[in-house]
């Protein structure tokens, strides 16, 4: 295990009303370096109220503490509980921004849906800010990623509960990369998230006032490997439950994804990936989750679209 802290970036110059060109320039430079070298970074002064972050974490704890029969009354597309030893023991609650049929029992906890909607709205605005910075990091127009995404149909909020580790097993989420654009994570109290860098697993310490951000496979492909989608995992801690809240800022399912001309022919570089439909890639990734291949190396990932030059 390496002792290392991922970069922390102050994004307030892109959120506050007053002009701060030096602050914006610094944030762009730091984010470009983080995306090239790590694929992970933390952000400070992100503009999401601490009271809201605390409230939604409390609500997740209340919901996940409910009896299974109550949680299972939530539609299966929204609630999932893993019982496979290979996956560890975790449960998750998914909230799609485009879903109008998401129903929760009003007492478990009260006003939960309204808070989820408020949280998702804040994360969406922050995703737009991060997308603007990443676009500028790649030398693209500030609104490039926002326009490229088309809509919010694939965006979703995910609350996750990991049970305490046992002596025999501590995997919470096995090593993986995220398929989409940007993932924003809040882990307030209990650690366990680790990112793979230079053959080491680097723990990312929880922080009550910072958010963790990682870029996904779509950004890696668009940038033609200039930016990295980092491998990460979750190790469950002993003797305590772990809760986290993640927001996935994605592209529309029918979006065709391929290296951008600005990152290939316009700078004299060959594409490193062939194009694909985002929804098909996600479907193939999900197939491996429900029907894992016999060998881990046979799992479907972004390298299956790689071009050998």
N, C-alpha and C positions, 0 to 999 in steps of 0.2 A: 504494500500500500504506500503510495507516494504522499508526501506532505506538500500540498499545493493548494492555492486558492485560485479559483477561476476569477476572471476579471469582473469588477463591479463598475457599472456605467451609470452616470447621472443623466437621466433622460428629461429632466425638468425643462431644459431650454426648448424642447419641442412641445411642451404641454402648457407652460405658463404663457400669459398674454404678452409680457414684455419681451422685446427683442434681445437676443443674446447670441450674436453670430459666432463669437469665440466659443461659447459653450456648445453650440450646435456642431461646429467644426471638430471640437475635441471628442464629442460623442460619436460622430461619424468615424473618426480615425480609430477610436477604441473599439467600436463595434466591428469595423472591417478587420482589424487584427484578431479579434475574438472569433469571428466567423471563419477566418482563414486557418487559425491555429487550433481552435478548440471545438467550435460548433456549439459551445455553451458559454453563458455569461449570466451575471446577476444584474438587476437594474434597481437603482435607488431613485427616490422622489418620483415615483411612477404615477401619482395622482389618484390612486384608488384609496378611498377612506379606510383607515385601519379598523374603524368600528365595523364596517361592512365585512371586511376580511375575517375579523374575529367572530362576527355573528354567523356567517355562513359555516365556519368551522364548527361552531357550537351546534348548529342545526344538523350538520352531517353526523356529528357524534350522537345526537338524539335519535336521528333516523336509524343509524346502524345499530343502535342499542335496542331497537324494537324487536319483538319476537319475529321469527322467520315467516310465520304465516301472514303477518302484516306487511312485511317487506315484499313478499312474493305476490301480494295483491297489486303491486305496481306492475304495469305491462312489462313483459319479458324483454322488450327492446330497450327498456330503460334500466332494469335492475338485473344484475348478474352476480352470482356467488360461485367462486371456484372451490371445488372439492378435490381437485387433482393434486396429489402430493408433488408432482413435478412443477406445479405452478405455485406452490406454497398455499397459504390460506388467505384469500382476500375477497372482498366484495366491492362492487362499484355501482354508482348511480349516475346514469347518463342523462343529460338534459340537452336536447337539440333546440337551437334557437328557432328553427322553423316549425317546431312541433306545437300545435294548438291542443293536442289531445293528451298532454301530459297531466295525469291526475295523481294526487297524493291525498291520503286521508288528512283532513284539516287539522287533526290534533297531533300529528306525528311528523314534525312539530307544526304549530300554527304558522300560517303565512309563509310556508317554505317555498312554494312556487313563486311568490312575489319576490322573495329574496334571491332566488335562483335567477329570475329574469333581470333583476337589478345588477347582480354580479356579472351575468353574461354581457349586459350592456356596457359595463365598465371595461371588461376584458376586450370586447370588440373594438372599442375606441382605442385602447392601448395597442391592440394588434395592428390597427391602422397606423398608429405612430411608429411602431417598430418596423412595419412594412415600408413606411416612407424612408426611414433611416437606412434600412437594408437596400432599398432601391438606389439611394444615393451612393451607398458604399460600392455598388456595382456600376456606377456611372450612368444610371438610368434616370428618367424623369421621376420626381418625388412620388407621383401618383401611379407609377407603373404597376406595382403589385396590387394596389387597390382595384385598378381597372382590370387587371389580368384575372383576378379572382371571380369577377362577375356578380356573385351573390353570396349569401351567408348559409346556403343550404347544407353545407358540409361542416359548418362550425358547430362545436359542441362543448359543453361544460361537463367535467367528470369529477365526481367525488369518490375517493378511494379509501377504504379501511383495510389495513393489514393487521392481522392478529399477531400476538407476540410470537417470537421464534421459539423453537424447541431445541433441545440438545441435538436432535437428529437432523433438523432441517431449518434453514433460515431464509430461503429464497422468497422474496415477495413478488418481484417481477424479473424474469430472466433477461439476459442481455439482449438489447434490441435497438433499432433506430426508428424514429417516427416517420411515417410516410408523407405527411403533409408539408405545410409551409413553416409555421412557427408554433411552438408549444410554450405556454406561459404557466408556470407552476408556483403554487404557494404551499410551503411546508413550514408551519409556524413553530412547532415545538420539538418534534422528534425527527432526527436524521434518518439516514438509510439510503438516500439517493447517491449514486456513484457514477462518474463518467470515466470512460476508458481513454487514456492518453499515454502514448509512448510506452505501451505494454504494462501500464500501471492502472489500477482502479483508484480514482481520486474521489474521496468523500466530499460532498457539498453540504456544509453545515447549514442547518436551518436558521432563518432570521425572521423576526416578527415584522420587520419593516422593509424587507427586500423580496423581490420575486426572482425566480430562476427562469431563464429563457434558453431554449435550444432550437436550432433550425432543423428542418426535416429534409427528407429526400428530394422533395420538389425543388427546394432552393439549391440543393447540391447539383441537380440536373440542369436547372436554368442557368446556373453560374458555370456550368461545364467543369465541375470539380474545383473551382476556385474557392468556394465555401464548402465546409464539411458538415455533414449530418453525423453527429457523434453517437457512438454506441454508449448506452447507459443501462443501468439496472437499479433495482431496489433490494436492499438487504433488510430483512425484518429485524428490529431490535429485540433484545431479550426483556421479558417481564413488563412490557408496555405495549399498548396499541399505537399504531401509527395512522395518522389521517393526513390526506393531502387534497388539494383542489387544483385541477389542471384545466386549461382552456386550449382547445386545438383550433388554430386559425388556418383554414384550409382553402383549397380552390374548389370550384364547382366540379361535380362528378364528371361531366362531359368534356372537361377541359383537356385539350391535347398538350402534353408536357414534353418538351424537348429543349436542348441547349439553345440559348438565345443567340441571334446573330451578333449581338454586341459582345458576346463572350466567345465567339468562334470566328466566323469568316471575316468579320470587321477588324479583328486583331490578328488574323493569320493563323488561327488555331483550328484544328479538326475537331468535330463533335466527338465527345467521348461516350455518348449515349444515343440510342435510337429512340424515337418518340413513342409515347403510349398514352392511353386514356387513363386519367387519374382513377376513375371508379373501378376500372379493371384491375389496376395495381392493388387497390385497397381490397377488392374481393379476393384476390390471390393470397394476399397477406392474411386475411381472415380465415381462408380455407385451412391454412397451416395451423391457426389457433384452434380450430375445431377438430381438425384431423392432422395432428402433428406427424411429419415424416419420420421414418425409422431412424434416419441419421440427421443430426442437427445441421450438418453442412448442406443438406438438401432443402432447407427452408428457403422459401421464395423471398428475395430481397432485391434491392435496386441494382445489384451487380448483374442480374439477369438481362438487363437492358444495355450493358456495357458493350462498346464497340472496340474491337482489337485493332489498333492502328499500327 
